[in-house]
Amino acid sequence: MANEQTFRPNWVSPPGETILDVLRERGIGVPRFKRLMHSATDNVEELLGGREAITLSTARRLSEVLGASTEFWVSRDYQYREDVARLHAAGQEWLRELPLSDMIRFGWIPSPHPMEELSASLRFFGVATIAAWRERYASLQQAVAFRTSPSFDSRPAAVAAWLRQGELEAEGQDCRAWDPERFRNSLDNLRSFTRVNDANRFIPALQEACAESGVAVVVVRSPNGCRASGATRFLAADKAILQLSFRHLTDDHFWFTFFHEAGHLLLHGTGNRFSAALRGDGDWLVENDEDQSSQEERDANAFAENLLLPEEHRAAFARLGLDSRAVIRFARNAGVSPGIVVGQMQHAQRIGPNQLNSLKRRFAWDD
C-alpha cells in the first residue's frame, strides 16, 4: 500500500476566494450576490473575507445560488478554519523564538495588537511567510561562523533579528565604494576617537569616516538571546557593513571589537566567507568575544592589538603595572584612552580582570 502524505500548505485561502471566482465566471456582481444571499447572511463582506463562518443554512443558500453541494461549502469552510488554526499555532511557536518584547522596546517594530504580531514580525524581516524566513536564515547556525559562549546560549532567531536591524540601518547610510586601502589608512587616525568621552559624538564621527571607504558602521543593541559582539558582511560588492552591539558598554571592549571587525574586513573580506550565498549576496561573520580558537580570530585580534598599541609603544607598555597615573600618562603618549590600555593589560593577563577598571569609560543605553 502506497504511503499517503497530507498536503499542508503554508498559506490560507478563505472560502470567499472560491465564491468570488464563481461570481466572475457567471458574471454576477457582488451587489447582486448580496441580494441573493440576504436571507442567509447579513454581512456578505465578512463572509467573503473569511471572518464569518459558513453555517449549514449559508451553505444551502450558496448551493442554490452558485451551485456545488451543501457538503462542499461546509467542507470548504472547515478546511479553511483548520488551516488558520494550524498556521496560527505555527506562528505563535515562531514568535516565541524571537526576542519580540525587545524588538518592540527598541523600536524595531511598532507595538502591534496581539493579532498583528505575526504580520509585523514578517514585515520586519521582509518575508511573506515563516517558511520563507526559515529558508532565508537556514544557514545561520551552519554556514555563519558564530562563536558561541560557553556560559550562555545564543538563539539563532535573536541573532537574526539583530542582524536584520543592522542591515536596515546600514541600507540607509550613504557610502562611497569599498576601498580597502583607504579604509586601512583611515584606521590609524580613528585611534584618536577612543579618547572622545561622548558616544553621541564619536559614533557619528566614526560612521562618517568609515563611509568614505565604503563601510557602513551600525551600532545595534543586542536583544535577549543574542550574544553577538560584532558582525561583518558585504551587502554588495562595493559596500560593507560593520555591526557592533556595544554589549559590554565599556570603551575598551567597544573599540577592540571595532578594530577586530575592521581586521576581518581587510584580512578576510575576499575569501569564501563573504562569497558564500546567504540571502543571495554574501555571508555574515557573526561573533562574540569568548572564543579565540580559529586562526582567523587570532589574526583579527593581532590586527586590533597592533593598531591600538603599535610596536613603538610596546616596550613602555610592558613596563606598566598597577600605577593608574602611569597608565594614564602612557595612554596619552600612545594616543588612546586609558581604558584601552587597561583592557589590553587584562587581555595579556598582566593584571587581573577586576583591576584598574575605574580607568575604563562606561556607557549606558538611552531608552
Secondary structure, 3 states (H helix, E strand, C coil): CCCCCCCCCCCCCCHHHHHHHHHHHHCCCHHHHHHHHCCCCCCHHHHHCCCCCCCHHHHHHHHHHHCCCHHHHHHHHHHHHHHHHHHHHHHHHHHHHCCHHHHHHCCCCCCCCHHHHHHHHHHHHCCCCHHHHHHHCCCCCCCCEECCCCCCCCCHHHHHHHHHHHHHHHHCCCCCCCCHHHHHHHHHHHHHHHHCCCHHHHHHHHHHHHHCCCEEEEECCCCCCCCCCEEEEEEECCEEEEEECCCCCEHHHHHHHHHHHHHHHHHHCCCHHHHCCCCCCCCCEEECCCCCCCHHHHHHHHHHHHHHCCHHHHHHHHCCCCCHHHHHHHHHHHCCCHHHHHHHHHHCCCCCCCCCHHHCCECCCCC
